[in-house]
Amino acid sequence: QVQLVESGGGLVQPGGSLRLSCASSGIIFNSYAMSWHRQGPGSQRVFVARIDTRSSTDYADSVKGRFIVSRDNAKNTVHLQMNNLKPEDTAVYYCKAERGSYINYWGQGTQITVSS
């Protein structure tokens, strides 16, 4: 059974930082690209960041220079370091494991609220 479990969410003030983690089980982690997505209130789920099996990264323009995605293959975990957080970053953040075009697994999501 595949499980992706996000952690590290919470309430943070504007300008603050948070680090999200997504621990996986049931997959051969180092053969999956991992990505983060978010869904704000009343919005569709959108791409945030991705790290492939070679640790090449890609980011949405809205988070470039502020967020850093990384992976620890020894611990089957992907991280999202979020710096200089803004109120518009408020959303539920989901991790996703991707293999090819058709194999995708999602976590259950973790809430990030940026507010003073």
C-alpha positions, -999 to +999 in steps of 0.1 A: +000+000+000+014+034-010+014+061+015+025+097+013+023+116+046+029+153+047+040+171+079+053+205+090+023+227+082+009+254+105+004+291+111+033+314+103+036+352+101+044+369+068+081+368+061+085+336+082+097+302+071+084+266+073+097+233+062+073+207+049+082+170+047+065+142+028+074+107+040+067+079+015+062+042+019+051+014-005+071+028-035+106+025-047+112+062-038+143+068-058+125+058-090+098+085-086+099+122-093+084+141-064+064+173-065+045+197-044+012+213-052-011+236-034-047+245-033-058+278-019-093+287-007-117+286-037-089+278-061-077+249-081-047+228-071-016+242-088+020+232-092+046+245-067+079+226-071+093+194-085+124+173-081+131+145-104+150+112-098+183+130-107+175+158-082+169+183-110+144+209-097+117+231-112+096+258-095+065+278-102+073+314-109+054+325-078+078+307-055+112+309-073+139+323-050+118+316-019+111+278-019+136+250-021+126+214-028+150+186-018+149+148-014+165+123+009+165+090-009+178+072+022+148+083+042+122+081+013+114+117+021+109+149+001+111+184+017+099+218+008+117+247+025+095+278+023+111+311+031+098+347+031+062+334+032+034+356+020-003+356+027-009+344-008+010+312+000-018+302+023-031+269+010-033+232+016+000+217+003+001+182-012+030+161-022+028+138-052+049+109-064+051+106-102+064+078-124+059+082-161+027+097-173+002+075-156+015+065-122+007+092-096+002+091-059-010+119-037-006+127+000-035+139+021-023+175+024-011+198+051-025+233+058-002+264+056-017+296+069+004+328+065-011+356+086-002+382+111 
